[in-house]
Amino acid sequence: MKKLVLVLLMALIVTGCGKEKAGDDANNNQPTPVESQNNQGSETKEDGKNDTNKVTEPKGYVFEYNGVKIGMDMEAAPIITALGEADTYFEAPSCAFEGLDKTYGYGSFEIDTYEQDGKDYISTVFFCDDLIETPEGVCLFETKADMIKAYGDGFKEEFGMLVYEKDGMKLKFILEGDEITSIEYASTVLDVQ
């Protein structure tokens, strides 16, 4: 199982290091986190821009752990704070964006982040074992039928994965035979163009 996790992590790193297309400038490669006003509201400044008390709200498929909702492209700091100290932590210079890519390990899952404008945003949540499940009730080592029962048959096949896409994020499953061996929530900012 650890081998599979390492292989998938390396695949993410390698795909993030692809060459830019000719004519692309560095700013086109920057992700744009989805932002909206928080429930307390925010005031609009005279220049028409919202105040700094914006938060990202979860969109698409959202993972939840101990009451903490973790959506793709949400600001990472409040989530990491709410989850508490990670069991493991790793950072490295990003080969896809400016800044650092960071990985926080919480035993049964890992969170990866990307950096933009000095803030970290959630890029992936990866399941490490079958002690957790998606809010829809699917965990590792269940079957393709369990996945379809929870999410329907509207998935696409991409690079050997069964992928559901919703609101700018992807929920990815890898199967060996009929058994789910990988579950990953992923931002589409990581997609290589």
Stockholm file with secondary structure:
# STOCKHOLM 1.0

chainA/1-193         MKKLVLVLLMALIVTGCGKEKAGDDANNNQPTPVESQNNQGSETKEDGKNDTNKVTEPKGYVFEYNGVKIGMDMEAAPIITALGEADTYFEAPSCAFEGLDKTYGYGSFEIDTYEQDGKDYISTVFFCDDLIETPEGVCLFETKADMIKAYGDGFKEEFGMLVYEKDGMKLKFILEGDEITSIEYASTVLDVQ
#=GR chainA/1-193 SS CHHHHHHHHHHHHHHHTCCCCTTCCGGGGSCCCCCEECTTCCCBCTTSCBCSCEECCCCSSCEEETTEEECTTSBHHHHHHHHCSCSEEEEEECSSSSSEEEEEECSSEEEEEEEETTEEEEEEEEECSTTCCCTTSCCTTCBHHHHHHHHCSCCEEETTEEEEEETTEEEEEEEETTEEEEEEEEEGGGCCC
#=GC SS_cons         CHHHHHHHHHHHHHHHTCCCCTTCCGGGGSCCCCCEECTTCCCBCTTSCBCSCEECCCCSSCEEETTEEECTTSBHHHHHHHHCSCSEEEEEECSSSSSEEEEEECSSEEEEEEEETTEEEEEEEEECSTTCCCTTSCCTTCBHHHHHHHHCSCCEEETTEEEEEETTEEEEEEEETTEEEEEEEEEGGGCCC
//
